[in-house]
Amino acid sequence: MVEQLVAQGVDIRLCRTCALARGLGELPLIPGTAIGTLVELAEATVLADKVVTF
């Protein structure tokens, strides 16, 4: 599912705090995804027509 979204140009960022809490900080990520920052989240939220979180 994530790979399909990346292929469509969707920007996928993981919450750094959440990723580290789950032990994902040092693991390789799916190509096209990255661990984001709070600043990136704020900017994306302001610019977005819709935001999906889960």
mmCIF entry with sequence, helices, sheets and N, C-alpha, C, O atoms, coordinates in Angstrom:
data_MODEL
# 
_entry.id   MODEL 
# 
_entity.id                         1 
_entity.type                       polymer 
_entity.pdbx_number_of_molecules   1 
# 
_entity_poly.entity_id                      1 
_entity_poly.type                           'polypeptide(L)' 
_entity_poly.nstd_linkage                   no 
_entity_poly.nstd_monomer                   no 
_entity_poly.pdbx_seq_one_letter_code       MVEQLVAQGVDIRLCRTCALARGLGELPLIPGTAIGTLVELAEATVLADKVVTF 
_entity_poly.pdbx_seq_one_letter_code_can   MVEQLVAQGVDIRLCRTCALARGLGELPLIPGTAIGTLVELAEATVLADKVVTF 
_entity_poly.pdbx_strand_id                 A 
# 
loop_
_entity_poly_seq.entity_id 
_entity_poly_seq.num 
_entity_poly_seq.mon_id 
_entity_poly_seq.hetero 
1 1  MET n 
1 2  VAL n 
1 3  GLU n 
1 4  GLN n 
1 5  LEU n 
1 6  VAL n 
1 7  ALA n 
1 8  GLN n 
1 9  GLY n 
1 10 VAL n 
1 11 ASP n 
1 12 ILE n 
1 13 ARG n 
1 14 LEU n 
1 15 CYS n 
1 16 ARG n 
1 17 THR n 
1 18 CYS n 
1 19 ALA n 
1 20 LEU n 
1 21 ALA n 
1 22 ARG n 
1 23 GLY n 
1 24 LEU n 
1 25 GLY n 
1 26 GLU n 
1 27 LEU n 
1 28 PRO n 
1 29 LEU n 
1 30 ILE n 
1 31 PRO n 
1 32 GLY n 
1 33 THR n 
1 34 ALA n 
1 35 ILE n 
1 36 GLY n 
1 37 THR n 
1 38 LEU n 
1 39 VAL n 
1 40 GLU n 
1 41 LEU n 
1 42 ALA n 
1 43 GLU n 
1 44 ALA n 
1 45 THR n 
1 46 VAL n 
1 47 LEU n 
1 48 ALA n 
1 49 ASP n 
1 50 LYS n 
1 51 VAL n 
1 52 VAL n 
1 53 THR n 
1 54 PHE n 
# 
_struct_asym.id          A 
_struct_asym.entity_id   1 
# 
loop_
_struct_conf.conf_type_id 
_struct_conf.id 
_struct_conf.pdbx_PDB_helix_id 
_struct_conf.beg_label_comp_id 
_struct_conf.beg_label_asym_id 
_struct_conf.beg_label_seq_id 
_struct_conf.pdbx_beg_PDB_ins_code 
_struct_conf.end_label_comp_id 
_struct_conf.end_label_asym_id 
_struct_conf.end_label_seq_id 
_struct_conf.pdbx_end_PDB_ins_code 
_struct_conf.beg_auth_comp_id 
_struct_conf.beg_auth_asym_id 
_struct_conf.beg_auth_seq_id 
_struct_conf.end_auth_comp_id 
_struct_conf.end_auth_asym_id 
_struct_conf.end_auth_seq_id 
_struct_conf.pdbx_PDB_helix_class 
_struct_conf.details 
_struct_conf.pdbx_PDB_helix_length 
HELX_P HELX_P1 AA1 VAL A 2  ? ALA A 7  ? VAL A 2  ALA A 7  1 ? 6  
HELX_P HELX_P2 AA2 ARG A 16 ? ALA A 21 ? ARG A 16 ALA A 21 1 ? 6  
HELX_P HELX_P3 AA3 LEU A 38 ? LEU A 47 ? LEU A 38 LEU A 47 1 ? 10 
# 
_struct_conf_type.id          HELX_P 
_struct_conf_type.criteria    ? 
_struct_conf_type.reference   ? 
# 
_struct_sheet.id               AA1 
_struct_sheet.type             ? 
_struct_sheet.number_strands   2 
_struct_sheet.details          ? 
# 
_struct_sheet_order.sheet_id     AA1 
_struct_sheet_order.range_id_1   1 
_struct_sheet_order.range_id_2   2 
_struct_sheet_order.offset       ? 
_struct_sheet_order.sense        parallel 
# 
loop_
_struct_sheet_range.sheet_id 
_struct_sheet_range.id 
_struct_sheet_range.beg_label_comp_id 
_struct_sheet_range.beg_label_asym_id 
_struct_sheet_range.beg_label_seq_id 
_struct_sheet_range.pdbx_beg_PDB_ins_code 
_struct_sheet_range.end_label_comp_id 
_struct_sheet_range.end_label_asym_id 
_struct_sheet_range.end_label_seq_id 
_struct_sheet_range.pdbx_end_PDB_ins_code 
_struct_sheet_range.beg_auth_comp_id 
_struct_sheet_range.beg_auth_asym_id 
_struct_sheet_range.beg_auth_seq_id 
_struct_sheet_range.end_auth_comp_id 
_struct_sheet_range.end_auth_asym_id 
_struct_sheet_range.end_auth_seq_id 
AA1 1 ILE A 12 ? CYS A 15 ? ILE A 12 CYS A 15 
AA1 2 THR A 33 ? GLY A 36 ? THR A 33 GLY A 36 
# 
loop_
_atom_site.group_PDB 
_atom_site.id 
_atom_site.type_symbol 
_atom_site.label_atom_id 
_atom_site.label_alt_id 
_atom_site.label_comp_id 
_atom_site.label_asym_id 
_atom_site.label_entity_id 
_atom_site.label_seq_id 
_atom_site.pdbx_PDB_ins_code 
_atom_site.Cartn_x 
_atom_site.Cartn_y 
_atom_site.Cartn_z 
_atom_site.occupancy 
_atom_site.B_iso_or_equiv 
_atom_site.pdbx_formal_charge 
_atom_site.auth_seq_id 
_atom_site.auth_comp_id 
_atom_site.auth_asym_id 
_atom_site.auth_atom_id 
_atom_site.pdbx_PDB_model_num 
ATOM 1   N N  . MET A 1 1  ? 0.817  -1.184 0.000  1.00 0.00 ? 1  MET A N  1 
ATOM 2   C CA . MET A 1 1  ? 0.000  0.000  0.000  1.00 0.00 ? 1  MET A CA 1 
ATOM 3   C C  . MET A 1 1  ? 0.874  1.267  0.000  1.00 0.00 ? 1  MET A C  1 
ATOM 4   O O  . MET A 1 1  ? 0.639  2.178  -0.794 1.00 0.00 ? 1  MET A O  1 
ATOM 5   N N  . VAL A 1 2  ? 1.865  1.327  0.872  1.00 0.00 ? 2  VAL A N  1 
ATOM 6   C CA . VAL A 1 2  ? 2.735  2.501  0.933  1.00 0.00 ? 2  VAL A CA 1 
ATOM 7   C C  . VAL A 1 2  ? 3.499  2.663  -0.374 1.00 0.00 ? 2  VAL A C  1 
ATOM 8   O O  . VAL A 1 2  ? 3.650  3.778  -0.875 1.00 0.00 ? 2  VAL A O  1 
ATOM 9   N N  . GLU A 1 3  ? 3.978  1.556  -0.925 1.00 0.00 ? 3  GLU A N  1 
ATOM 10  C CA . GLU A 1 3  ? 4.703  1.618  -2.188 1.00 0.00 ? 3  GLU A CA 1 
ATOM 11  C C  . GLU A 1 3  ? 3.832  2.204  -3.294 1.00 0.00 ? 3  GLU A C  1 
ATOM 12  O O  . GLU A 1 3  ? 4.320  2.966  -4.129 1.00 0.00 ? 3  GLU A O  1 
ATOM 13  N N  . GLN A 1 4  ? 2.549  1.856  -3.306 1.00 0.00 ? 4  GLN A N  1 
ATOM 14  C CA . GLN A 1 4  ? 1.632  2.380  -4.321 1.00 0.00 ? 4  GLN A CA 1 
ATOM 15  C C  . GLN A 1 4  ? 1.453  3.887  -4.154 1.00 0.00 ? 4  GLN A C  1 
ATOM 16  O O  . GLN A 1 4  ? 1.416  4.623  -5.139 1.00 0.00 ? 4  GLN A O  1 
ATOM 17  N N  . LEU A 1 5  ? 1.344  4.338  -2.922 1.00 0.00 ? 5  LEU A N  1 
ATOM 18  C CA . LEU A 1 5  ? 1.199  5.771  -2.674 1.00 0.00 ? 5  LEU A CA 1 
ATOM 19  C C  . LEU A 1 5  ? 2.452  6.530  -3.101 1.00 0.00 ? 5  LEU A C  1 
ATOM 20  O O  . LEU A 1 5  ? 2.358  7.589  -3.722 1.00 0.00 ? 5  LEU A O  1 
ATOM 21  N N  . VAL A 1 6  ? 3.616  5.996  -2.771 1.00 0.00 ? 6  VAL A N  1 
ATOM 22  C CA . VAL A 1 6  ? 4.879  6.628  -3.173 1.00 0.00 ? 6  VAL A CA 1 
ATOM 23  C C  . VAL A 1 6  ? 4.966  6.691  -4.694 1.00 0.00 ? 6  VAL A C  1 
ATOM 24  O O  . VAL A 1 6  ? 5.391  7.704  -5.249 1.00 0.00 ? 6  VAL A O  1 
ATOM 25  N N  . ALA A 1 7  ? 4.567  5.618  -5.370 1.00 0.00 ? 7  ALA A N  1 
ATOM 26  C CA . ALA A 1 7  ? 4.599  5.579  -6.837 1.00 0.00 ? 7  ALA A CA 1 
ATOM 27  C C  . ALA A 1 7  ? 3.693  6.649  -7.446 1.00 0.00 ? 7  ALA A C  1 
ATOM 28  O O  . ALA A 1 7  ? 3.930  7.106  -8.564 1.00 0.00 ? 7  ALA A O  1 
ATOM 29  N N  . GLN A 1 8  ? 2.661  7.043  -6.710 1.00 0.00 ? 8  GLN A N  1 
ATOM 30  C CA . GLN A 1 8  ? 1.740  8.077  -7.183 1.00 0.00 ? 8  GLN A CA 1 
ATOM 31  C C  . GLN A 1 8  ? 2.191  9.483  -6.778 1.00 0.00 ? 8  GLN A C  1 
ATOM 32  O O  . GLN A 1 8  ? 1.500  10.469 -7.037 1.00 0.00 ? 8  GLN A O  1 
ATOM 33  N N  . GLY A 1 9  ? 3.356  9.556  -6.140 1.00 0.00 ? 9  GLY A N  1 
ATOM 34  C CA . GLY A 1 9  ? 3.900  10.859 -5.780 1.00 0.00 ? 9  GLY A CA 1 
ATOM 35  C C  . GLY A 1 9  ? 3.487  11.377 -4.416 1.00 0.00 ? 9  GLY A C  1 
ATOM 36  O O  . GLY A 1 9  ? 3.709  12.547 -4.104 1.00 0.00 ? 9  GLY A O  1 
ATOM 37  N N  . VAL A 1 10 ? 2.885  10.519 -3.596 1.00 0.00 ? 10 VAL A N  1 
ATOM 38  C CA . VAL A 1 10 ? 2.464  10.940 -2.259 1.00 0.00 ? 10 VAL A CA 1 
ATOM 39  C C  . VAL A 1 10 ? 3.697  11.046 -1.358 1.00 0.00 ? 10 VAL A C  1 
ATOM 40  O O  . VAL A 1 10 ? 4.547  10.156 -1.348 1.00 0.00 ? 10 VAL A O  1 
ATOM 41  N N  . ASP A 1 11 ? 3.781  12.130 -0.612 1.00 0.00 ? 11 ASP A N  1 
ATOM 42  C CA . ASP A 1 11 ? 4.892  12.354 0.312  1.00 0.00 ? 11 ASP A CA 1 
ATOM 43  C C  . ASP A 1 11 ? 4.580  11.639 1.625  1.00 0.00 ? 11 ASP A C  1 
ATOM 44  O O  . ASP A 1 11 ? 3.626  11.999 2.316  1.00 0.00 ? 11 ASP A O  1 
ATOM 45  N N  . ILE A 1 12 ? 5.374  10.631 1.971  1.00 0.00 ? 12 ILE A N  1 
ATOM 46  C CA . ILE A 1 12 ? 5.144  9.834  3.173  1.00 0.00 ? 12 ILE A CA 1 
ATOM 47  C C  . ILE A 1 12 ? 6.239  10.142 4.185  1.00 0.00 ? 12 ILE A C  1 
ATOM 48  O O  . ILE A 1 12 ? 7.424  9.960  3.903  1.00 0.00 ? 12 ILE A O  1 
ATOM 49  N N  . ARG A 1 13 ? 5.842  10.605 5.357  1.00 0.00 ? 13 ARG A N  1 
ATOM 50  C CA . ARG A 1 13 ? 6.773  10.898 6.444  1.00 0.00 ? 13 ARG A CA 1 
ATOM 51  C C  . ARG A 1 13 ? 6.293  10.198 7.711  1.00 0.00 ? 13 ARG A C  1 
ATOM 52  O O  . ARG A 1 13 ? 5.099  10.173 8.009  1.00 0.00 ? 13 ARG A O  1 
ATOM 53  N N  . LEU A 1 14 ? 7.237  9.636  8.447  1.00 0.00 ? 14 LEU A N  1 
ATOM 54  C CA . LEU A 1 14 ? 6.936  9.010  9.727  1.00 0.00 ? 14 LEU A CA 1 
ATOM 55  C C  . LEU A 1 14 ? 7.229  10.002 10.839 1.00 0.00 ? 14 LEU A C  1 
ATOM 56  O O  . LEU A 1 14 ? 8.168  10.794 10.750 1.00 0.00 ? 14 LEU A O  1 
ATOM 57  N N  . CYS A 1 15 ? 6.424  9.953  11.880 1.00 0.00 ? 15 CYS A N  1 
ATOM 58  C CA . CYS A 1 15 ? 6.687  10.744 13.076 1.00 0.00 ? 15 CYS A CA 1 
ATOM 59  C C  . CYS A 1 15 ? 7.955  10.192 13.730 1.00 0.00 ? 15 CYS A C  1 
ATOM 60  O O  . CYS A 1 15 ? 8.026  9.002  14.039 1.00 0.00 ? 15 CYS A O  1 
ATOM 61  N N  . ARG A 1 16 ? 8.941  11.041 13.937 1.00 0.00 ? 16 ARG A N  1 
ATOM 62  C CA . ARG A 1 16 ? 10.216 10.599 14.508 1.00 0.00 ? 16 ARG A CA 1 
ATOM 63  C C  . ARG A 1 16 ? 10.028 9.996  15.900 1.00 0.00 ? 16 ARG A C  1 
ATOM 64  O O  . ARG A 1 16 ? 10.570 8.930  16.191 1.00 0.00 ? 16 ARG A O  1 
ATOM 65  N N  . THR A 1 17 ? 9.271  10.665 16.751 1.00 0.00 ? 17 THR A N  1 
ATOM 66  C CA . THR A 1 17 ? 9.045  10.170 18.108 1.00 0.00 ? 17 THR A CA 1 
ATOM 67  C C  . THR A 1 17 ? 8.369  8.812  18.081 1.00 0.00 ? 17 THR A C  1 
ATOM 68  O O  . THR A 1 17 ? 8.758  7.909  18.822 1.00 0.00 ? 17 THR A O  1 
ATOM 69  N N  . CYS A 1 18 ? 7.362  8.659  17.235 1.00 0.00 ? 18 CYS A N  1 
ATOM 70  C CA . CYS A 1 18 ? 6.638  7.382  17.128 1.00 0.00 ? 18 CYS A CA 1 
ATOM 71  C C  . CYS A 1 18 ? 7.541  6.288  16.575 1.00 0.00 ? 18 CYS A C  1 
ATOM 72  O O  . CYS A 1 18 ? 7.525  5.159  17.065 1.00 0.00 ? 18 CYS A O  1 
ATOM 73  N N  . ALA A 1 19 ? 8.328  6.620  15.559 1.00 0.00 ? 19 ALA A N  1 
ATOM 74  C CA . ALA A 1 19 ? 9.222  5.633  14.949 1.00 0.00 ? 19 ALA A CA 1 
ATOM 75  C C  . ALA A 1 19 ? 10.272 5.159  15.951 1.00 0.00 ? 19 ALA A C  1 
ATOM 76  O O  . ALA A 1 19 ? 10.548 3.963  16.045 1.00 0.00 ? 19 ALA A O  1 
ATOM 77  N N  . LEU A 1 20 ? 10.853 6.088  16.694 1.00 0.00 ? 20 LEU A N  1 
ATOM 78  C CA . LEU A 1 20 ? 11.863 5.715  17.684 1.00 0.00 ? 20 LEU A CA 1 
ATOM 79  C C  . LEU A 1 20 ? 11.257 4.881  18.807 1.00 0.00 ? 20 LEU A C  1 
ATOM 80  O O  . LEU A 1 20 ? 11.883 3.933  19.281 1.00 0.00 ? 20 LEU A O  1 
ATOM 81  N N  . ALA A 1 21 ? 10.049 5.223  19.234 1.00 0.00 ? 21 ALA A N  1 
ATOM 82  C CA . ALA A 1 21 ? 9.384  4.473  20.304 1.00 0.00 ? 21 ALA A CA 1 
ATOM 83  C C  . ALA A 1 21 ? 9.111  3.032  19.894 1.00 0.00 ? 21 ALA A C  1 
ATOM 84  O O  . ALA A 1 21 ? 9.019  2.145  20.742 1.00 0.00 ? 21 ALA A O  1 
ATOM 85  N N  . ARG A 1 22 ? 8.982  2.804  18.598 1.00 0.00 ? 22 ARG A N  1 
ATOM 86  C CA . ARG A 1 22 ? 8.695  1.461  18.090 1.00 0.00 ? 22 ARG A CA 1 
ATOM 87  C C  . ARG A 1 22 ? 9.943  0.752  17.562 1.00 0.00 ? 22 ARG A C  1 
ATOM 88  O O  . ARG A 1 22 ? 9.846  -0.313 16.952 1.00 0.00 ? 22 ARG A O  1 
ATOM 89  N N  . GLY A 1 23 ? 11.107 1.344  17.796 1.00 0.00 ? 23 GLY A N  1 
ATOM 90  C CA . GLY A 1 23 ? 12.359 0.720  17.397 1.00 0.00 ? 23 GLY A CA 1 
ATOM 91  C C  . GLY A 1 23 ? 12.645 0.792  15.911 1.00 0.00 ? 23 GLY A C  1 
ATOM 92  O O  . GLY A 1 23 ? 13.410 -0.021 15.391 1.00 0.00 ? 23 GLY A O  1 
ATOM 93  N N  . LEU A 1 24 ? 12.044 1.754  15.213 1.00 0.00 ? 24 LEU A N  1 
ATOM 94  C CA . LEU A 1 24 ? 12.220 1.859  13.765 1.00 0.00 ? 24 LEU A CA 1 
ATOM 95  C C  . LEU A 1 24 ? 13.309 2.850  13.360 1.00 0.00 ? 24 LEU A C  1 
ATOM 96  O O  . LEU A 1 24 ? 13.601 2.994  12.173 1.00 0.00 ? 24 LEU A O  1 
ATOM 97  N N  . GLY A 1 25 ? 13.901 3.521  14.316 1.00 0.00 ? 25 GLY A N  1 
ATOM 98  C CA . GLY A 1 25 ? 14.856 4.578  14.014 1.00 0.00 ? 25 GLY A CA 1 
ATOM 99  C C  . GLY A 1 25 ? 16.067 4.142  13.220 1.00 0.00 ? 25 GLY A C  1 
ATOM 100 O O  . GLY A 1 25 ? 16.571 4.912  12.403 1.00 0.00 ? 25 GLY A O  1 
ATOM 101 N N  . GLU A 1 26 ? 16.543 2.941  13.432 1.00 0.00 ? 26 GLU A N  1 
ATOM 102 C CA . GLU A 1 26 ? 17.752 2.464  12.757 1.00 0.00 ? 26 GLU A CA 1 
ATOM 103 C C  . GLU A 1 26 ? 17.455 1.473  11.636 1.00 0.00 ? 26 GLU A C  1 
ATOM 104 O O  . GLU A 1 26 ? 18.375 1.020  10.955 1.00 0.00 ? 26 GLU A O  1 
ATOM 105 N N  . LEU A 1 27 ? 16.200 1.136  11.440 1.00 0.00 ? 27 LEU A N  1 
ATOM 106 C CA . LEU A 1 27 ? 15.842 0.167  10.403 1.00 0.00 ? 27 LEU A CA 1 
ATOM 107 C C  . LEU A 1 27 ? 15.716 0.856  9.047  1.00 0.00 ? 27 LEU A C  1 
ATOM 108 O O  . LEU A 1 27 ? 15.379 2.037  8.978  1.00 0.00 ? 27 LEU A O  1 
ATOM 109 N N  . PRO A 1 28 ? 15.988 0.115  7.962  1.00 0.00 ? 28 PRO A N  1 
ATOM 110 C CA . PRO A 1 28 ? 15.778 0.709  6.636  1.00 0.00 ? 28 PRO A CA 1 
ATOM 111 C C  . PRO A 1 28 ? 14.286 0.961  6.407  1.00 0.00 ? 28 PRO A C  1 
ATOM 112 O O  . PRO A 1 28 ? 13.441 0.148  6.781  1.00 0.00 ? 28 PRO A O  1 
ATOM 113 N N  . LEU A 1 29 ? 13.987 2.082  5.797  1.00 0.00 ? 29 LEU A N  1 
ATOM 114 C CA . LEU A 1 29 ? 12.599 2.441  5.509  1.00 0.00 ? 29 LEU A CA 1 
ATOM 115 C C  . LEU A 1 29 ? 12.238 2.031  4.090  1.00 0.00 ? 29 LEU A C  1 
ATOM 116 O O  . LEU A 1 29 ? 13.115 1.756  3.270  1.00 0.00 ? 29 LEU A O  1 
ATOM 117 N N  . ILE A 1 30 ? 10.967 1.992  3.813  1.00 0.00 ? 30 ILE A N  1 
ATOM 118 C CA . ILE A 1 30 ? 10.493 1.734  2.459  1.00 0.00 ? 30 ILE A CA 1 
ATOM 119 C C  . ILE A 1 30 ? 11.027 2.864  1.571  1.00 0.00 ? 30 ILE A C  1 
ATOM 120 O O  . ILE A 1 30 ? 10.901 4.034  1.935  1.00 0.00 ? 30 ILE A O  1 
ATOM 121 N N  . PRO A 1 31 ? 11.620 2.542  0.419  1.00 0.00 ? 31 PRO A N  1 
ATOM 122 C CA . PRO A 1 31 ? 12.124 3.596  -0.470 1.00 0.00 ? 31 PRO A CA 1 
ATOM 123 C C  . PRO A 1 31 ? 11.037 4.630  -0.777 1.00 0.00 ? 31 PRO A C  1 
ATOM 124 O O  . PRO A 1 31 ? 9.895  4.283  -1.081 1.00 0.00 ? 31 PRO A O  1 
ATOM 125 N N  . GLY A 1 32 ? 11.414 5.888  -0.691 1.00 0.00 ? 32 GLY A N  1 
ATOM 126 C CA . GLY A 1 32 ? 10.471 6.967  -0.951 1.00 0.00 ? 32 GLY A CA 1 
ATOM 127 C C  . GLY A 1 32 ? 9.812  7.509  0.302  1.00 0.00 ? 32 GLY A C  1 
ATOM 128 O O  . GLY A 1 32 ? 9.041  8.466  0.231  1.00 0.00 ? 32 GLY A O  1 
ATOM 129 N N  . THR A 1 33 ? 10.107 6.906  1.462  1.00 0.00 ? 33 THR A N  1 
ATOM 130 C CA . THR A 1 33 ? 9.584  7.400  2.732  1.00 0.00 ? 33 THR A CA 1 
ATOM 131 C C  . THR A 1 33 ? 10.744 7.932  3.564  1.00 0.00 ? 33 THR A C  1 
ATOM 132 O O  . THR A 1 33 ? 11.907 7.654  3.272  1.00 0.00 ? 33 THR A O  1 
ATOM 133 N N  . ALA A 1 34 ? 10.422 8.691  4.592  1.00 0.00 ? 34 ALA A N  1 
ATOM 134 C CA . ALA A 1 34 ? 11.468 9.236  5.462  1.00 0.00 ? 34 ALA A CA 1 
ATOM 135 C C  . ALA A 1 34 ? 10.877 9.541  6.827  1.00 0.00 ? 34 ALA A C  1 
ATOM 136 O O  . ALA A 1 34 ? 9.664  9.685  6.986  1.00 0.00 ? 34 ALA A O  1 
ATOM 137 N N  . ILE A 1 35 ? 11.756 9.636  7.797  1.00 0.00 ? 35 ILE A N  1 
ATOM 138 C CA . ILE A 1 35 ? 11.330 10.104 9.113  1.00 0.00 ? 35 ILE A CA 1 
ATOM 139 C C  . ILE A 1 35 ? 11.295 11.621 9.043  1.00 0.00 ? 35 ILE A C  1 
ATOM 140 O O  . ILE A 1 35 ? 12.283 12.260 8.681  1.00 0.00 ? 35 ILE A O  1 
ATOM 141 N N  . GLY A 1 36 ? 10.164 12.183 9.387  1.00 0.00 ? 36 GLY A N  1 
ATOM 142 C CA . GLY A 1 36 ? 9.972  13.618 9.275  1.00 0.00 ? 36 GLY A CA 1 
ATOM 143 C C  . GLY A 1 36 ? 10.196 14.348 10.582 1.00 0.00 ? 36 GLY A C  1 
ATOM 144 O O  . GLY A 1 36 ? 10.490 13.747 11.615 1.00 0.00 ? 36 GLY A O  1 
ATOM 145 N N  . THR A 1 37 ? 10.049 15.654 10.507 1.00 0.00 ? 37 THR A N  1 
ATOM 146 C CA . THR A 1 37 ? 10.203 16.511 11.680 1.00 0.00 ? 37 THR A CA 1 
ATOM 147 C C  . THR A 1 37 ? 8.865  17.167 12.005 1.00 0.00 ? 37 THR A C  1 
ATOM 148 O O  . THR A 1 37 ? 7.937  17.147 11.197 1.00 0.00 ? 37 THR A O  1 
ATOM 149 N N  . LEU A 1 38 ? 8.782  17.742 13.185 1.00 0.00 ? 38 LEU A N  1 
ATOM 150 C CA . LEU A 1 38 ? 7.569  18.447 13.571 1.00 0.00 ? 38 LEU A CA 1 
ATOM 151 C C  . LEU A 1 38 ? 7.323  19.649 12.661 1.00 0.00 ? 38 LEU A C  1 
ATOM 152 O O  . LEU A 1 38 ? 6.176  19.978 12.360 1.00 0.00 ? 38 LEU A O  1 
ATOM 153 N N  . VAL A 1 39 ? 8.391  20.300 12.227 1.00 0.00 ? 39 VAL A N  1 
ATOM 154 C CA . VAL A 1 39 ? 8.261  21.439 11.307 1.00 0.00 ? 39 VAL A CA 1 
ATOM 155 C C  . VAL A 1 39 ? 7.657  20.976 9.982  1.00 0.00 ? 39 VAL A C  1 
ATOM 156 O O  . VAL A 1 39 ? 6.770  21.638 9.443  1.00 0.00 ? 39 VAL A O  1 
ATOM 157 N N  . GLU A 1 40 ? 8.133  19.840 9.452  1.00 0.00 ? 40 GLU A N  1 
ATOM 158 C CA . GLU A 1 40 ? 7.572  19.306 8.201  1.00 0.00 ? 40 GLU A CA 1 
ATOM 159 C C  . GLU A 1 40 ? 6.091  18.982 8.365  1.00 0.00 ? 40 GLU A C  1 
ATOM 160 O O  . GLU A 1 40 ? 5.291  19.258 7.471  1.00 0.00 ? 40 GLU A O  1 
ATOM 161 N N  . LEU A 1 41 ? 5.727  18.401 9.499  1.00 0.00 ? 41 LEU A N  1 
ATOM 162 C CA . LEU A 1 41 ? 4.321  18.078 9.752  1.00 0.00 ? 41 LEU A CA 1 
ATOM 163 C C  . LEU A 1 41 ? 3.475  19.345 9.783  1.00 0.00 ? 41 LEU A C  1 
ATOM 164 O O  . LEU A 1 41 ? 2.401  19.391 9.184  1.00 0.00 ? 41 LEU A O  1 
ATOM 165 N N  . ALA A 1 42 ? 3.949  20.361 10.472 1.00 0.00 ? 42 ALA A N  1 
ATOM 166 C CA . ALA A 1 42 ? 3.205  21.616 10.557 1.00 0.00 ? 42 ALA A CA 1 
ATOM 167 C C  . ALA A 1 42 ? 3.041  22.252 9.178  1.00 0.00 ? 42 ALA A C  1 
ATOM 168 O O  . ALA A 1 42 ? 1.951  22.704 8.828  1.00 0.00 ? 42 ALA A O  1 
ATOM 169 N N  . GLU A 1 43 ? 4.120  22.287 8.395  1.00 0.00 ? 43 GLU A N  1 
ATOM 170 C CA . GLU A 1 43 ? 4.051  22.869 7.050  1.00 0.00 ? 43 GLU A CA 1 
ATOM 171 C C  . GLU A 1 43 ? 3.091  22.091 6.162  1.00 0.00 ? 43 GLU A C  1 
ATOM 172 O O  . GLU A 1 43 ? 2.288  22.687 5.444  1.00 0.00 ? 43 GLU A O  1 
ATOM 173 N N  . ALA A 1 44 ? 3.168  20.768 6.206  1.00 0.00 ? 44 ALA A N  1 
ATOM 174 C CA . ALA A 1 44 ? 2.291  19.939 5.376  1.00 0.00 ? 44 ALA A CA 1 
ATOM 175 C C  . ALA A 1 44 ? 0.833  20.117 5.775  1.00 0.00 ? 44 ALA A C  1 
ATOM 176 O O  . ALA A 1 44 ? -0.048 20.151 4.916  1.00 0.00 ? 44 ALA A O  1 
ATOM 177 N N  . THR A 1 45 ? 0.576  20.230 7.069  1.00 0.00 ? 45 THR A N  1 
ATOM 178 C CA . THR A 1 45 ? -0.794 20.405 7.549  1.00 0.00 ? 45 THR A CA 1 
ATOM 179 C C  . THR A 1 45 ? -1.368 21.733 7.073  1.00 0.00 ? 45 THR A C  1 
ATOM 180 O O  . THR A 1 45 ? -2.526 21.797 6.658  1.00 0.00 ? 45 THR A O  1 
ATOM 181 N N  . VAL A 1 46 ? -0.572 22.785 7.131  1.00 0.00 ? 46 VAL A N  1 
ATOM 182 C CA . VAL A 1 46 ? -1.027 24.105 6.696  1.00 0.00 ? 46 VAL A CA 1 
ATOM 183 C C  . VAL A 1 46 ? -1.303 24.119 5.194  1.00 0.00 ? 46 VAL A C  1 
ATOM 184 O O  . VAL A 1 46 ? -2.278 24.727 4.753  1.00 0.00 ? 46 VAL A O  1 
ATOM 185 N N  . LEU A 1 47 ? -0.462 23.459 4.408  1.00 0.00 ? 47 LEU A N  1 
ATOM 186 C CA . LEU A 1 47 ? -0.591 23.489 2.952  1.00 0.00 ? 47 LEU A CA 1 
ATOM 187 C C  . LEU A 1 47 ? -1.623 22.505 2.401  1.00 0.00 ? 47 LEU A C  1 
ATOM 188 O O  . LEU A 1 47 ? -2.068 22.655 1.263  1.00 0.00 ? 47 LEU A O  1 
ATOM 189 N N  . ALA A 1 48 ? -2.001 21.518 3.179  1.00 0.00 ? 48 ALA A N  1 
ATOM 190 C CA . ALA A 1 48 ? -2.842 20.433 2.669  1.00 0.00 ? 48 ALA A CA 1 
ATOM 191 C C  . ALA A 1 48 ? -4.317 20.807 2.600  1.00 0.00 ? 48 ALA A C  1 
ATOM 192 O O  . ALA A 1 48 ? -4.841 21.534 3.444  1.00 0.00 ? 48 ALA A O  1 
ATOM 193 N N  . ASP A 1 49 ? -4.971 20.280 1.556  1.00 0.00 ? 49 ASP A N  1 
ATOM 194 C CA . ASP A 1 49 ? -6.425 20.367 1.481  1.00 0.00 ? 49 ASP A CA 1 
ATOM 195 C C  . ASP A 1 49 ? -7.044 19.351 2.431  1.00 0.00 ? 49 ASP A C  1 
ATOM 196 O O  . ASP A 1 49 ? -8.080 19.601 3.047  1.00 0.00 ? 49 ASP A O  1 
ATOM 197 N N  . LYS A 1 50 ? -6.379 18.189 2.537  1.00 0.00 ? 50 LYS A N  1 
ATOM 198 C CA . LYS A 1 50 ? -6.832 17.110 3.415  1.00 0.00 ? 50 LYS A CA 1 
ATOM 199 C C  . LYS A 1 50 ? -5.604 16.468 4.046  1.00 0.00 ? 50 LYS A C  1 
ATOM 200 O O  . LYS A 1 50 ? -4.554 16.364 3.412  1.00 0.00 ? 50 LYS A O  1 
ATOM 201 N N  . VAL A 1 51 ? -5.741 16.041 5.287  1.00 0.00 ? 51 VAL A N  1 
ATOM 202 C CA . VAL A 1 51 ? -4.664 15.350 5.986  1.00 0.00 ? 51 VAL A CA 1 
ATOM 203 C C  . VAL A 1 51 ? -5.219 14.054 6.537  1.00 0.00 ? 51 VAL A C  1 
ATOM 204 O O  . VAL A 1 51 ? -6.275 14.037 7.170  1.00 0.00 ? 51 VAL A O  1 
ATOM 205 N N  . VAL A 1 52 ? -4.493 12.955 6.292  1.00 0.00 ? 52 VAL A N  1 
ATOM 206 C CA . VAL A 1 52 ? -4.902 11.653 6.807  1.00 0.00 ? 52 VAL A CA 1 
ATOM 207 C C  . VAL A 1 52 ? -3.838 11.188 7.790  1.00 0.00 ? 52 VAL A C  1 
ATOM 208 O O  . VAL A 1 52 ? -2.657 11.125 7.449  1.00 0.00 ? 52 VAL A O  1 
ATOM 209 N N  . THR A 1 53 ? -4.252 10.865 9.004  1.00 0.00 ? 53 THR A N  1 
ATOM 210 C CA . THR A 1 53 ? -3.338 10.311 10.000 1.00 0.00 ? 53 THR A CA 1 
ATOM 211 C C  . THR A 1 53 ? -3.952 9.062  10.584 1.00 0.00 ? 53 THR A C  1 
ATOM 212 O O  . THR A 1 53 ? -5.173 8.919  10.641 1.00 0.00 ? 53 THR A O  1 
ATOM 213 N N  . PHE A 1 54 ? -3.089 8.155  11.018 1.00 0.00 ? 54 PHE A N  1 
ATOM 214 C CA . PHE A 1 54 ? -3.580 6.958  11.693 1.00 0.00 ? 54 PHE A CA 1 
ATOM 215 C C  . PHE A 1 54 ? -2.503 6.399  12.565 1.00 0.00 ? 54 PHE A C  1 
ATOM 216 O O  . PHE A 1 54 ? -2.711 5.383  13.227 1.00 0.00 ? 54 PHE A O  1 
# 
